[in-house]
Amino acid sequence: MHPTNDPALRSFVPVSPECHFPIQNLPYGVFRWKGESDRHVGVAIGDFVLDLGCLVEAGLLDDVDRADILFTAEDLGPFMAAGREVWSAARSAISQLLRDDEPTLRDNPILRRRALVPLTEVEMLLPVNIGDYTDFYASREHATNVGSMFRGPDKALMPNWLHLPIAYHGRASSIVISGVNFHRPVGQSNRSTAAHPTFGPTQALDFELELGFLIGPGNPLGKPIPVAEAADHVFGCVLVNDWSARDIQQWEYMPLGPFLGKNFCTSISPWVVPMLALEPFRVAGPPQDPLPLPYLRSSGDWAFNIELEAWLQPAGSPEPERICRTNARHLYWNICQQVAHHTVNGCNLRTGDLLATGTVSGPDPGSYGCLLELTWNGGKPLRLRSGAIRAYLEDGDGLTLTGWCQGSGYRVGFGSVTGSVLPALG
Ligand code: MN
């Protein structure tokens, strides 16, 4: 166990048992003071963000190689590219400074006021320049449900699904940080298989509950990453809402896959939970049968016991309501297999690339990670406590994803990713 993951550790910064940011988490993010433009790299602790640039100035991160460059950068890119040894040293140094038995920061009120900024006073930004975004389709339950709807239960899984982690190249330019709202997309659809398609605002706007892994060091073009080395290339994890327009998607997806039904907006949570913080929550994934080809055989447990929830706040309703509760441990293909598969042909990953899991669905209907499944393509609308009925999202609806690993008396959490639907433009 990495010493920073000791469940007995406590910080001098108060952290409640439900708070997502105890000393065992220490997720990284990029923030600015509200109303200012300077970007800062920080770590969340309790209801505060610890400004790492301040710690560098005070000479408190001298044990971390090139800390002066890494933590005064515009975003997390340089730190993410630095690799595991630097990540481990930084985490150890930051954890030590935040411990309740460590006086350096605790007993220095001037530095503490400068370095510990209330989360209410900052605005979070994208943590890194995401150059490429790949979306996998790693949940067997999700793939089976969608396949059953569109092709029938006997042909639910395509013949390749159990042999390789299916994915498509998504669009990085439209990835936004939590809190950014977007306009309902317009496009072509042909849901009734009429003679001619129609054009207009999507009538089947959906969310997708996903996790996203951010790449640390990349690989040179032409040099695949072996499955056993894949973990060295993964820096951390965020929540992803891969907003989808199902009617547009259904009409356009054959034969080249998703396009405008997917690329109008993808939201991510601002705090990157480092893989080191997730170590204690690694669990065995579902058994893989048939055995994958040798280049996809990972050893060790690479599923993660992460509780995941989706909350819908219908337009005009005073509060959100939980509509999905699932767990990342259900995912069939793991991140090591995804990295190995993505690069096996020589494709190069770069620092900041986002590899999302695809919709995380579990075995029972309450654990489906999108409305397509929850309402069975609109056929069984959700009846919410507020009285609202939803087949798909309506204008003014807000959707929030959250997730956490449950420790003994603390939560290593992801915070949340939220977004609201604005009316179509024009
Ligand atoms: Mn997706």
Residues whose N, C-alpha, C, O or C-beta is under 5 A from the ligand:
A	BS01	MN	D135 E208 D242 G358 T359
